[in-house]
């Protein structure tokens, strides 16, 4: 089984229609989110698929999107009522 790695995805999208489309795509991959920032546990294939789907939505001149893989050796700290991200035993993408 391919290992999933924790990524943080964030966007800044100027069009409401593209924003809704991007939100729909990212909700399909995310295990947690806050506003326009998402926690995603992704395999390399899922990462490629997510990037391809988002690329098909965004306007390269008006919108911004970032997907960052977090170093698994780093310590995760949460503040307030935050819940530490975990990779569930099963994961549905779709």
Buried (B, 14 or more C-beta within 10 A) or exposed (E): EEEBBBBBBBBEBEBEEBBEBBBEBBEBBBBBBEEBBBBBBBBEEBBEBBBEBBEEBBEEEEBEBEBEEEEEEEEEEEEEEEEEBEEEEEBEEE
